[in-house]
């Protein structure tokens, strides 16, 4: 049984979990924190005690690698690398946007296609009762699967990158990368090329959004067909299934040279007036 410590610090969320064979057995998170450095090690200890799994018995540490907030990513990476080095455990690095896309694909909430009015059609956390791995996911009728016809949706996780910008990536139905992670300034019809693109004889006809960048996107004038997945905030629980897959194929990082995907320099400001 693979026992993996999961660390998510790419955004305002500071989240830690422990999974066993891809199933989350302990979770500790603060959903609106700017104190990752103060909270993270306490959360790790809490998860270890809740799961009854000492850190020395872990098989690996999995980290959300970004893109995301510069300082928060550094905190997560430093703690993860420290544990791996001290306990001689392998390090797994997972793309934050891929984890959000995977979670939005797996969710079993009621989705609707939004036409005209822009509104969030789901509230709460639809992943809260999901146990990994999932073999019998039931999708609502509005969700167009490639296997059910010749149309399919794309998955676009988006994270707030300050001002009118988001970090996003685009994945197809099988979570194959269509467009890599990138900072993008919001503009009208920005997703049209993804929805109208073709993969073989399958037309990509709709978009499934995830991440806290949805708040910016839903206020714009984009496409008529949009599915809001309800996956808004990052969480360590969303890393569980992917971390298990990476562990099984031994996709590990070099601890000495690993760095998160910052994509942007730190947001450092200076006072407009002299202090004296």
SEPA-328030 format. One line per 10 residues: their letters; for each residue x, z, y of N, C-alpha, C, CB. Coordinates in steps of 0.02 Angstrom, whole numbers, padded with zeros to 5 digits. Each point is the difference from the previous one (the first is absolute). Glycine has a CB too. Layout:
N
a> X Z Y X Z Y X Z Y X Z Y ~ ...
END
This chain:
276
xxxxxxxxxx> 00042 00000 -00060 -00042 00000 00060 00044 00000 00062 -00092 00061 -00062 ~ 00082 -00110 00106 00038 -00004 00062 -00029 00046 00052 00031 -00119 -00026 ~ 00009 00166 00050 -00021 00047 00052 00037 -00020 00064 -00021 00095 -00084 ~ -00018 -00115 00134 00030 -00029 00060 -00025 00036 00063 00008 -00111 -00058 ~ 00039 00130 00100 -00016 00028 00066 -00012 -00057 00048 00069 00104 -00022 ~ -00126 -00103 00058 -00020 -00053 00046 00003 00025 00071 -00074 -00051 -00089 ~ 00107 00015 00133 00008 00021 00070 -00022 -00056 00046 00096 00074 -00032 ~ -00142 -00057 00078 -00027 -00048 00049 00008 00029 00070 -00083 -00046 -00086 ~ 00127 00017 00126 00010 00024 00069 00006 -00058 00049 00057 00102 -00046 ~ -00087 -00159 00030 00010 -00059 00042 -00043 00000 00063 00028 -00062 -00103
xxxxxxxxxx> -00076 00107 00108 -00046 00000 00057 -00010 00071 00024 -00058 -00104 -00042 ~ 00001 00117 00076 -00015 00067 00022 -00016 00047 -00059 -00042 -00047 00107 ~ 00029 00019 -00165 -00015 00039 -00060 00064 00024 -00033 -00106 -00066 -00016 ~ 00109 00130 00000 00054 00027 -00040 -00031 00020 -00067 00066 00042 00102 ~ -00048 -00077 -00155 -00036 00006 -00064 00049 00001 -00058 -00098 -00059 00050 ~ 00085 00104 -00098 00042 00007 -00059 -00045 00008 -00061 00094 00052 00068 ~ -00073 -00081 -00123 -00039 00007 -00062 00048 -00002 -00060 -00101 -00055 00054 ~ 00076 00076 -00110 00036 -00008 -00064 -00047 -00036 -00048 00070 00106 00019 ~ -00045 -00157 -00051 -00039 -00037 -00049 00031 00006 -00069 -00038 -00081 00089 ~ -00004 00078 -00139 00022 00000 -00070 -00030 -00062 -00033 00010 00128 -00005
xxxxxxxxxx> 00031 -00173 -00016 -00022 -00064 -00029 -00048 -00037 00047 00014 00050 -00114 ~ -00001 -00048 00178 -00040 -00037 00048 -00062 00036 00024 00043 -00100 -00052 ~ -00055 00161 00029 -00059 00039 00020 00023 00058 00045 -00061 -00031 -00107 ~ 00031 00036 00165 00017 00054 00047 -00024 00067 -00027 -00005 -00081 00097 ~ 00051 00129 -00103 -00018 00066 -00025 00006 00054 00054 00037 -00035 -00114 ~ -00006 00017 00170 00006 00047 00057 00008 -00040 00064 00052 00090 -00074 ~ -00085 -00067 00127 00002 -00036 00064 -00001 00050 00057 -00058 -00100 -00051 ~ 00102 00091 00099 00000 00040 00061 00013 -00046 00058 00041 00103 -00061 ~ -00085 -00102 00112 00010 -00045 00056 -00031 00027 00064 00002 -00095 -00081 ~ 00028 00075 00135 -00027 00013 00067 -00013 -00068 00031 00063 00111 00013
xxxxxxxxxx> -00125 -00125 00004 -00020 -00067 00019 00014 -00017 00073 -00086 00007 -00086 ~ 00105 00041 00125 00012 -00014 00071 00056 00045 00025 -00120 -00035 00018 ~ 00181 00021 -00041 00056 00044 00014 00056 -00038 00036 -00029 00068 -00100 ~ 00062 -00033 00144 00062 -00026 00030 00057 00047 -00018 -00065 -00053 00095 ~ 00056 00091 -00149 00050 00050 -00021 00022 -00012 -00071 -00051 00083 00079 ~ 00068 -00145 -00095 00019 -00016 -00068 00060 00041 -00024 -00044 -00115 00018 ~ 00092 00126 00026 00060 00037 -00019 -00016 00072 -00020 00067 -00073 00076 ~ -00116 00102 -00042 -00018 00069 -00015 -00045 00006 -00061 00010 00025 00121 ~ -00050 -00076 -00135 -00051 00004 -00052 00023 -00026 -00069 -00083 -00012 00089 ~ 00126 -00038 -00090 00012 -00037 -00061 00026 00043 -00057 00023 -00099 00070
xxxxxxxxxx> 00029 00138 -00058 00027 00041 -00055 -00050 00053 -00024 00116 -00020 00046 ~ -00157 00045 00000 -00052 00048 -00020 -00052 -00034 -00044 00018 00065 00106 ~ -00036 -00127 -00089 -00048 -00037 -00041 00028 -00013 -00070 -00047 -00053 00104 ~ 00111 00036 -00107 00032 -00014 -00065 -00002 00063 -00043 00075 -00086 00053 ~ -00059 00143 -00024 -00003 00062 -00039 -00071 00015 -00023 00098 00044 00065 ~ -00147 -00055 -00020 -00070 00012 -00018 -00022 -00045 -00059 -00024 00032 00119 ~ 00043 -00096 -00117 -00018 -00045 -00054 00033 00020 -00065 -00014 -00092 00083 ~ 00077 00112 -00079 00036 00021 -00060 -00034 00060 -00032 00107 -00043 00049 ~ -00128 00091 -00008 -00033 00060 -00026 -00070 -00017 -00027 00064 00070 00082 ~ -00101 -00112 -00047 -00067 -00019 -00023 00002 -00037 -00066 -00036 -00006 00119
xxxxxxxxxx> 00083 -00040 -00126 00006 -00040 -00061 00034 00039 -00056 00003 -00103 00069 ~ 00031 00157 -00052 00038 00037 -00051 00060 -00040 -00025 -00105 00058 -00033 ~ 00133 -00099 00077 00056 -00043 -00018 00058 00015 00047 -00077 -00091 -00045 ~ 00129 00126 00022 00059 00012 00043 00032 -00067 00019 00019 00112 -00055 ~ 00012 -00114 00113 00031 -00062 00023 00053 -00024 -00049 -00021 00034 00117 ~ 00054 00011 -00151 00051 -00019 -00048 -00029 -00039 -00059 00066 00100 00033 ~ -00131 -00093 -00045 -00032 -00035 -00056 -00029 -00068 00020 -00025 00111 -00050 ~ 00032 -00129 00113 -00024 -00066 00022 00041 -00055 -00032 -00039 00049 00108 ~ 00007 -00107 -00117 00036 -00058 -00025 00024 -00046 00055 -00069 00007 -00103 ~ 00037 -00003 00162 00019 -00043 00056 -00033 00025 00064 00014 -00099 -00078
xxxxxxxxxx> 00010 00073 00134 -00031 00012 00065 -00019 -00068 00029 00067 00108 00020 ~ -00129 -00115 00002 -00024 -00063 00029 -00015 00011 00074 -00048 -00038 -00111 ~ 00070 -00009 00152 -00006 00007 00073 -00034 -00061 00029 00103 00071 00002 ~ -00148 -00060 00045 -00029 -00054 00040 00053 -00021 00051 -00120 00043 -00016 ~ 00143 -00105 00011 00060 -00020 00037 -00013 -00032 00068 00053 -00016 -00109 ~ -00116 00008 00128 -00016 -00032 00063 -00026 -00071 -00009 00087 00071 00054 ~ -00101 -00104 00002 00014 00019 00069 -00042 00059 00023 00032 -00118 00023 ~ -00009 00148 00033 -00036 00057 00026 00038 00034 00056 -00051 00015 -00111 ~ 00033 00047 00124 00030 00038 00054 00073 00016 -00016 -00113 00049 00029 ~ 00157 -00063 00017 00072 00005 -00012 00021 00070 -00022 00017 -00089 00086
xxxxxxxxxx> -00033 00139 -00047 00022 00068 -00015 -00031 00026 -00064 00015 00021 00121 ~ -00080 -00035 -00130 -00035 00023 -00060 00030 -00031 -00063 -00104 00015 00067 ~ 00121 -00079 -00064 00032 -00032 -00058 00068 00030 -00015 -00061 -00105 00028 ~ 00098 00122 00024 00066 00031 -00010 -00006 00068 -00034 00043 -00061 00100 ~ -00093 00099 -00081 -00011 00065 -00031 -00015 -00008 -00074 -00044 00045 00109 ~ -00003 -00089 -00125 -00017 -00011 -00070 00058 -00024 -00042 -00114 -00025 00036 ~ 00152 -00023 -00008 00057 -00027 -00036 00054 00052 -00011 -00025 -00112 00048 ~ 00038 00153 00002 00052 00051 -00006 -00017 00051 -00053 00027 -00016 00120 ~ -00089 00039 -00121 -00021 00049 -00050 00001 -00030 -00070 -00072 00057 00086 ~ 00046 -00118 -00093 -00002 -00033 -00065 00071 -00011 -00027 -00108 -00056 00031
xxxxxxxxxx> 00152 00031 00011 00069 -00013 -00022 00035 00066 -00017 00003 -00103 00072 ~ -00017 00156 -00034 00031 00064 -00014 -00020 00027 -00068 00002 00023 00122 ~ -00067 -00028 -00138 -00023 00023 -00065 00030 -00041 -00056 -00107 00038 00052 ~ 00107 -00104 -00043 00028 -00044 -00052 00074 00014 -00011 -00084 -00087 00031 ~ 00120 00098 00022 00072 00012 -00006 00014 00067 -00033 00020 -00070 00102 ~ -00056 00122 -00080 00012 00067 -00026 -00020 00007 -00073 -00017 00044 00115 ~ -00038 -00076 -00134 -00026 00008 -00068 00015 -00060 -00045 -00090 00070 00048 ~ 00127 -00119 -00021 00019 -00060 -00038 -00062 -00036 -00027 00109 00055 -00030 ~ -00156 -00068 00075 -00061 -00036 -00017 00001 -00069 00033 -00064 00109 -00011 ~ 00033 -00159 -00020 -00003 -00067 00030 -00049 -00002 00059 00029 -00050 -00111
xxxxxxxxxx> -00015 00006 00158 -00042 -00009 00059 -00038 -00065 -00004 00081 00067 00069 ~ -00147 -00063 -00060 -00044 -00059 00001 -00024 -00010 00071 -00036 00018 -00120 ~ 00043 -00078 00146 -00022 -00016 00069 -00058 -00049 -00004 00116 00020 00046 ~ -00172 -00001 -00015 -00061 -00041 -00002 -00018 -00023 00071 -00040 00062 -00103 ~ 00024 -00126 00110 -00022 -00025 00065 -00066 00033 00020 00059 -00110 -00022 ~ -00061 00138 00081 -00060 00034 00024 -00060 -00045 00001 00073 00075 00067 ~ -00065 -00136 -00043 -00056 -00047 00006 -00024 -00022 -00069 00045 -00039 00110 ~ 00000 00031 -00158 -00020 -00018 -00068 -00041 00056 -00030 00102 -00071 -00013 ~ -00082 00133 00024 -00038 00057 -00026 -00071 00002 00028 00107 00064 -00012 ~ -00114 -00079 00077 -00067 -00002 00030 -00041 -00058 -00028 00047 00051 00104
xxxxxxxxxx> -00015 -00108 -00114 -00036 -00058 -00029 -00023 00016 -00071 00067 -00078 00071 ~ -00023 00110 -00109 -00017 00019 -00069 -00059 00048 -00001 00120 -00018 -00035 ~ -00118 00067 00080 -00055 00049 00004 -00066 -00033 00019 00083 00088 00031 ~ -00081 -00135 00016 -00061 -00034 00022 -00028 -00044 -00055 00041 00003 00118 ~ 00003 -00030 -00161 -00024 -00040 -00056 -00032 00043 -00054 00089 -00084 00025 ~ -00062 00144 -00034 -00024 00043 -00053 -00063 00040 00018 00117 00007 -00038 ~ -00130 00000 00102 -00055 00043 00021 -00066 -00026 -00027 00064 00031 00103 ~ -00110 00015 -00119 -00064 -00020 -00029 -00058 00014 00047 00047 00022 -00112 ~ -00034 -00013 00177 -00053 00013 00048 -00044 -00061 00011 00072 00084 00055 ~ -00126 -00075 -00018 -00045 -00055 00017 00027 -00037 00060 -00099 00064 -00046
xxxxxxxxxx> 00118 -00126 00035 00026 -00042 00054 -00054 -00048 00024 00117 00009 -00047 ~ -00113 -00026 00110 -00045 -00050 00028 00040 -00051 00039 -00094 00084 00006 ~ 00069 -00146 -00005 00030 -00050 00044 -00030 00008 00069 00019 -00081 -00097 ~ 00024 00089 00146 -00024 00011 00068 -00009 -00068 00033 00058 00112 00007 ~ -00117 -00124 00020 -00012 -00063 00036 -00028 00018 00069 -00022 -00065 -00108 ~ 00053 00040 00160 -00024 00014 00067 00024 00068 00024 -00100 -00070 -00022 ~ 00059 00122 00014 00017 00067 00024 00061 00027 -00038 -00120 00021 00032 ~ 00165 00011 00005 00058 00031 -00031 -00014 00074 -00010 00078 -00085 00053 ~ -00081 00105 -00114 -00013 00070 -00014 00035 00020 -00065 -00110 -00006 00061 ~ 00133 00069 -00064 00031 00026 -00060 -00055 00018 -00049 00101 00043 00064
xxxxxxxxxx> -00100 -00074 -00122 -00057 00007 -00045 00009 00056 -00050 -00021 -00120 00013 ~ 00080 00151 -00016 00010 00056 -00045 00033 00057 00039 00011 -00077 -00100 ~ -00026 00138 00082 00034 00057 00029 00031 00042 -00055 -00079 00000 00096 ~ 00117 00050 -00077 00031 00044 -00048 00057 -00032 -00038 -00109 00055 -00011 ~ 00125 -00027 -00046 00057 -00023 -00040 -00025 -00021 -00068 00079 00075 00062 ~ -00092 -00141 -00073 -00027 -00023 -00063 00048 00006 -00059 -00071 -00076 00065 ~ 00135 00094 -00051 00048 00006 -00054 00002 00071 -00028 00066 -00091 00052 ~ -00104 00138 -00023 00010 00070 -00015 -00014 00018 -00073 -00029 00024 00118 ~ -00016 -00061 -00150 -00017 00016 -00069 00028 -00049 -00051 -00102 00052 00043 ~ 00147 -00096 -00020 00026 -00051 -00045 00060 00027 -00039 -00040 -00089 00078
xxxxxxxxxx> 00040 00078 -00142 00056 00019 -00043 00036 -00064 -00022 -00060 00105 -00039 ~ 00126 -00104 00044 00039 -00058 -00023 00023 00012 -00071 00039 -00023 00118 ~ -00026 -00029 -00158 -00014 -00070 00016 -00073 -00017 -00011 00118 -00029 -00031 ~ -00143 -00021 00066 -00070 -00021 -00006 -00004 -00064 -00039 -00028 00056 00109 ~ -00012 -00057 -00161 -00006 -00060 -00042 -00068 -00032 00005 00082 00049 -00077 ~ -00130 -00015 00108 -00069 -00027 00002 -00029 00003 00070 -00016 00035 -00118 ~ 00054 -00059 00166 -00024 00001 00069 -00060 -00046 00008 00116 00025 00041 ~ -00169 00000 -00009 -00060 -00039 00013 -00001 -00017 00075 -00063 00054 -00096 ~ 00064 -00118 00111 -00002 -00021 00070 -00071 -00016 00021 00117 -00046 -00010 ~ -00135 00060 00073 -00067 -00016 00024 -00010 -00076 00003 -00001 00106 00066
xxxxxxxxxx> -00061 -00129 -00064 -00015 -00072 -00002 00033 -00039 00057 -00106 00028 -00055 ~ 00116 00004 00113 00028 -00037 00056 00074 -00014 -00008 -00086 00053 00072 ~ 00116 -00024 -00123 00072 -00009 -00010 00011 -00060 -00044 00021 00123 00012 ~ 00009 -00176 00017 00009 -00063 -00035 00065 00000 -00039 -00066 -00059 00087 ~ 00063 00061 -00154 00060 00000 -00041 00016 -00071 -00022 -00025 00116 -00040 ~ 00089 -00130 00034 00022 -00068 -00019 -00026 -00018 -00069 00102 00013 00070 ~ -00105 00037 -00115 -00022 -00014 -00068 -00074 -00015 -00004 00090 00074 -00041 ~ -00128 -00056 00094 -00072 -00011 -00002 -00020 -00066 00032 -00015 00123 00003 ~ 00061 -00158 00026 -00017 -00063 00032 00061 -00030 00032 -00116 00039 00019 ~ 00105 -00083 00029 00056 -00033 00032 00015 00027 00070 -00028 -00101 -00065
xxxxxxxxxx> 00000 00159 00080 00017 00031 00063 00030 00069 -00013 -00093 -00063 00059 ~ 00135 00085 -00014 00034 00063 -00009 00017 00030 00068 00047 -00039 -00110 ~ -00040 00105 00112 00018 00034 00061 00075 00011 00004 -00112 00054 00002 ~ 00137 -00045 00058 00068 00022 00010 -00002 00073 00025 00040 -00119 00026 ~ 00015 00154 -00037 00004 00070 00020 00050 00006 00057 -00029 00039 -00117 ~ 00006 -00011 00173 00043 00007 00059 00002 00073 00021 -00028 -00118 00037 ~ 00078 00155 -00060 00010 00068 00026 00034 -00003 00068 00009 00045 -00117 ~ -00032 -00004 00164 00027 -00001 00068 00009 00071 00025 -00056 -00111 00022 ~ 00114 00124 00006 00016 00066 00028 00011 -00006 00075 00051 00037 -00109 ~ -00075 00013 00145 00008 00002 00073 00074 00001 00018 -00110 00060 00012
xxxxxxxxxx> 00131 -00108 00030 00070 -00003 00021 00007 00009 00076 00024 -00077 -00096 ~ -00071 00113 00125 -00001 00014 00072 -00024 -00061 00040 00094 00081 -00017 ~ -00124 -00066 00073 -00026 -00050 00046 -00047 -00048 -00037 00105 00008 00070 ~ -00100 -00073 -00059 -00045 -00048 -00032 00035 -00033 -00060 -00057 -00021 00110 ~ 00093 00060 -00147 00039 -00027 -00055 -00014 00039 -00064 00089 -00037 00080 ~ -00085 00002 -00136 -00006 00032 -00065 00055 -00026 -00045 -00126 00012 00013 ~ 00144 00029 -00063 00040 -00025 -00056 -00049 -00022 -00054 00099 00077 00028 ~ -00089 -00135 -00054 -00045 -00022 -00054 00037 -00045 -00049 -00098 00009 00078 ~ 00068 -00016 -00136 00022 -00047 -00051 -00063 -00029 -00031 00109 00063 -00023 ~ -00102 -00118 -00013 -00058 -00034 -00030 00014 -00011 -00074 -00029 -00056 00110
xxxxxxxxxx> -00019 00075 -00152 00007 -00006 -00072 -00061 -00037 -00029 00069 00106 -00004 ~ -00058 -00141 -00052 -00056 -00033 -00032 -00034 00048 -00049 00058 -00112 00012 ~ -00104 00085 -00051 -00040 00040 -00046 00042 00040 -00049 -00090 -00083 00012 ~ 00147 00056 -00031 00045 00033 -00047 00056 00038 00035 -00026 -00089 -00083 ~ 00018 00099 00148 00049 00035 00041 00067 -00035 00003 -00058 00106 -00028 ~ 00056 -00171 00021 00060 -00040 00013 00004 -00012 00075 -00005 -00056 -00114 ~ 00065 00060 00140 00010 -00004 00072 -00013 -00070 00028 00083 00092 -00010 ~ -00129 -00097 00057 -00013 -00063 00035 00041 -00001 00065 -00116 -00007 -00050 ~ 00116 00063 00086 00039 00007 00061 00035 00067 -00002 -00079 -00074 00066 ~ 00144 00077 -00053 00037 00063 -00005 -00018 00047 00057 00093 -00060 -00056
xxxxxxxxxx> -00073 00123 00048 -00012 00050 00052 00030 -00023 00066 -00001 00091 -00086 ~ -00038 -00084 00140 00023 -00024 00065 -00039 00034 00055 00030 -00111 -00050 ~ 00001 00120 00109 -00038 00024 00058 -00038 -00059 00031 00085 00093 00022 ~ -00148 -00082 -00005 -00040 -00055 00025 -00043 00024 00058 -00002 -00053 -00114 ~ 00003 00016 00168 -00042 00015 00058 -00070 -00026 -00013 00099 -00004 00078 ~ -00149 00046 -00066 -00069 -00020 -00014 -00023 -00056 00046 -00024 00117 -00039 ~ -00007 -00167 00010 -00028 -00055 00038 -00059 -00029 -00038 00112 -00026 00053 ~ -00154 -00011 -00020 -00059 -00028 -00031 00019 -00048 -00056 -00062 00011 00108 ~ 00021 -00010 -00161 00009 -00045 -00058 00068 00006 -00032 -00080 -00077 00055 ~ 00110 00136 -00053 00068 00009 -00026 00002 -00005 -00076 00025 00072 00098
xxxxxxxxxx> -00082 -00063 -00132 -00001 -00002 -00073 -00024 -00067 -00028 -00018 00122 00002 ~ 00000 -00167 00041 -00032 -00062 -00022 00043 -00038 -00050 -00060 -00007 00109 ~ 00126 00004 -00097 00043 -00039 -00044 00004 00030 -00069 00066 -00034 00099 ~ -00075 00101 -00105 00001 00032 -00065 -00064 -00013 -00039 00076 00087 00046 ~ -00132 -00085 -00011 -00065 -00009 -00032 -00010 -00072 -00021 -00046 00095 00066 ~ 00071 -00142 -00028 -00011 -00070 -00015 00054 -00028 -00046 -00056 -00013 00109 ~ 00107 00053 -00125 00053 -00024 -00043 -00025 -00010 -00071 00085 00059 00071 ~ -00048 -00096 -00111 -00019 -00013 -00069 00057 00019 -00046 -00077 -00093 00037 ~ 00058 00121 -00094 00048 00014 -00053 -00024 -00035 -00062 00032 00113 00050 ~ -00003 -00171 -00066 -00026 -00041 -00055 -00069 -00024 00018 00068 00064 -00084
xxxxxxxxxx> -00116 -00053 00039 -00069 -00021 00014 -00043 00057 00025 00012 -00088 -00087 ~ 00021 00145 00104 -00037 00058 00025 00005 00003 00076 00023 00063 -00108 ~ -00080 -00061 00141 -00003 00004 00072 -00003 00073 00021 -00057 -00113 00008 ~ 00102 00135 00035 00000 00069 00024 -00051 00004 00056 00122 00017 -00032 ~ -00179 00013 00018 -00057 -00006 00045 -00017 00063 00040 -00042 -00082 -00078 ~ 00074 00138 00066 -00016 00060 00037 00060 00047 00003 -00119 -00011 -00035 ~ 00115 00063 00077 00055 00046 00006 -00024 00072 -00010 00058 -00079 00079 ~ -00017 00117 -00116 -00013 00070 -00013 00051 00040 00041 -00047 -00022 -00117 ~ 00023 00062 00164 00044 00037 00044 00010 00071 -00024 -00038 -00071 00095 ~ 00099 00097 -00082 00016 00069 -00016 00049 00025 00052 -00021 -00017 -00124
xxxxxxxxxx> 00027 00083 00131 00048 00029 00046 -00029 00018 00068 00086 -00065 -00059 ~ -00050 00107 00096 -00025 00022 00065 00002 -00054 00054 00036 00114 -00031 ~ -00005 -00171 00016 -00003 -00056 00046 -00068 -00033 00003 00119 -00018 -00022 ~ -00164 00037 -00025 -00068 -00028 00001 -00036 00016 00065 -00004 00011 -00124 ~ 00019 00047 00153 -00035 00020 00061 00014 -00050 00056 00008 00120 -00035 ~ 00052 -00147 00037 00016 -00051 00050 -00032 -00067 -00018 00107 00059 00026 ~ -00103 -00075 -00090 -00024 -00065 -00022 -00076 -00006 00008 00095 -00006 -00081 ~ -00132 00059 00066 -00072 -00005 00002 -00027 -00003 00071 -00004 00062 -00107 ~ 00046 -00050 00156 -00022 -00006 00070 00013 -00069 00028 00022 00121 00015 ~ 00007 -00165 -00055 00015 -00067 00024 -00051 -00051 -00022 00119 00031 -00002
xxxxxxxxxx> -00110 -00091 00024 -00045 -00055 -00017 00035 -00045 -00049 -00058 00005 00113 ~ 00052 00011 -00178 00036 -00038 -00050 -00048 -00040 -00043 00090 00088 00000 ~ -00087 -00078 -00065 -00041 -00039 -00046 -00066 00035 -00016 00104 -00049 -00048 ~ -00152 00010 00024 -00064 00029 -00017 00003 00038 -00066 -00056 -00093 00061 ~ 00095 00070 -00109 00002 00032 -00065 00057 00051 -00003 -00049 -00103 -00053 ~ 00030 00166 00055 00050 00053 -00004 -00028 00056 -00045 00047 -00028 00115 ~ -00005 00053 -00159 -00019 00056 -00043 00043 00059 00020 -00034 -00077 -00096 ~ 00002 00131 00119 00037 00061 00016 00003 00044 -00062 -00037 -00006 00122 ~ 00096 00017 -00147 00008 00033 -00065 -00012 00075 00003 00080 -00088 -00031 ~ -00077 00118 00089 -00006 00072 00005 00066 00036 -00010 -00115 -00012 -00041
xxxxxxxxxx> 00167 -00024 00022 00067 00030 -00006 00032 -00003 00069 00012 -00034 -00124 ~ -00011 00090 00159 00023 00000 00069 00068 00035 00007 -00120 00000 00038 ~ 00124 00061 -00059 00062 00038 00007 00043 -00007 -00063 -00058 00081 00078 ~ 00123 -00081 -00067 00046 -00001 -00057 -00005 00066 -00039 00079 -00078 00063 ~ -00063 00076 -00127 -00002 00060 -00041 00048 -00008 -00059 -00119 00023 00034 ~ 00150 00032 -00053 00046 -00002 -00058 -00037 -00020 -00063 00071 00088 00054 ~ -00136 -00074 -00057 -00038 -00017 -00061 -00001 -00075 -00012 -00071 00101 00018 ~ 00076 -00140 00035 -00001 -00073 -00008 00064 -00028 -00030 -00078 -00005 00097 ~ 00129 00047 -00102 00064 -00022 -00028 00003 00007 -00076 00054 00032 00107 ~ -00101 00007 -00135 00006 00021 -00070 00005 -00058 -00050 -00063 00101 00032
xxxxxxxxxx> 00015 -00147 -00028 -00001 -00054 -00050 00060 -00046 00007 -00125 00005 00001 ~ 00143 -00022 00061 00057 -00043 00011 00065 00034 -00021 -00061 -00055 00094 ~ 00068 00119 -00079 00060 00037 -00019 00009 00000 -00076 -00012 00072 00102 ~ -00043 -00064 -00138 00003 -00001 -00073 00024 -00068 -00025 -00093 00085 -00006 ~ 00068 -00139 00036 00021 -00067 -00020 00074 -00010 00014 -00115 -00043 00024 ~ 00139 00064 00034 00070 -00008 00017 00044 00042 -00047 -00031 -00020 00120 ~ 00008 00079 -00138 00039 00043 -00045 00007 -00033 -00068 -00041 00101 00061 ~ -00013 -00131 -00086 00002 -00030 -00067 00049 -00058 -00004 -00118 00035 -00016 ~ 00129 -00070 00071 00048 -00056 -00001 00067 00020 00032 -00096 -00080 00005 ~ 00103 00145 00008 00063 00027 00027 00021 -00034 00065 00035 00028 -00117
xxxxxxxxxx> -00082 -00038 00162 00014 -00030 00065 00019 00056 00048 -00080 -00097 -00022 ~ 00143 00115 00022 00024 00057 00039 00046 -00022 00056 -00010 00072 -00102 ~ 00016 -00029 00153 00042 -00013 00058 00069 00032 -00007 -00103 -00007 00071 ~ 00151 -00021 -00036 00065 00032 00006 -00007 00055 00053 00064 -00106 -00034 ~ -00060 00169 00013 -00013 00055 00045 00046 00000 00060 -00039 00066 -00098 ~ 00101 -00084 00088 00050 00003 00054 -00015 -00050 00055 00084 00037 -00082 ~ -00112 -00095 00065 -00008 -00054 00048 -00072 -00014 00020 00102 -00049 -00047 ~ -00149 00084 00018 -00070 -00013 00015 -00017 00018 00072 -00029 00020 -00120 ~ -00010 -00063 00153 -00027 00014 00066 -00073 -00022 00002 00114 -00013 00054 ~ -00157 00049 -00018 -00070 -00022 00007 -00005 -00066 00039 -00036 00120 -00003
xxxxxxxxxx> -00023 -00149 00001 -00014 -00060 00039 -00027 00023 00068 -00025 -00071 -00104 ~ 00069 00077 00153 -00021 00024 00065 -00038 -00053 00039 00098 00077 00002 ~ -00072 -00137 -00002 -00029 -00059 00033 -00002 00006 00076 -00068 -00017 -00101 ~ 00071 00078 00127 00003 00010 00073 00047 00058 00015 -00118 -00044 00014 ~ 00153 00042 00043 00041 00058 00020 -00044 00059 00018 00090 -00078 00041 ~ -00061 00138 -00037 -00040 00058 00019 -00029 -00007 00070 00071 00071 -00073 ~ -00130 -00041 00083 -00034 -00003 00065 00026 00057 00044 -00103 -00053 -00053 ~ 00156 00040 00089 00031 00051 00042 -00018 -00013 00072 00096 00015 -00082 ~ -00122 00035 00115 -00019 -00008 00071 00042 00047 00043 -00118 -00032 -00034 ~ 00125 00015 00097 00036 00042 00047 -00047 00021 00056 00109 -00058 -00027
xxxxxx> -00099 00118 00055 -00044 00023 00054 00007 -00044 00062 00008 00117 -00044 ~ -00062 -00124 00079 00001 -00042 00061 00029 00037 00059 -00100 -00061 -00042 ~ 00100 00128 00039 00028 00039 00054 00058 00042 -00025 -00112 00003 00056 ~ 00158 00011 -00012 00057 00042 -00017 -00024 00071 -00015 00077 -00071 00072 ~ -00047 00105 -00122 -00023 00067 -00018 00012 00052 00054 00022 -00029 -00117 ~ 00023 00015 00164 00015 00048 00054 -00009 -00032 00068 00081 00060 -00076
END
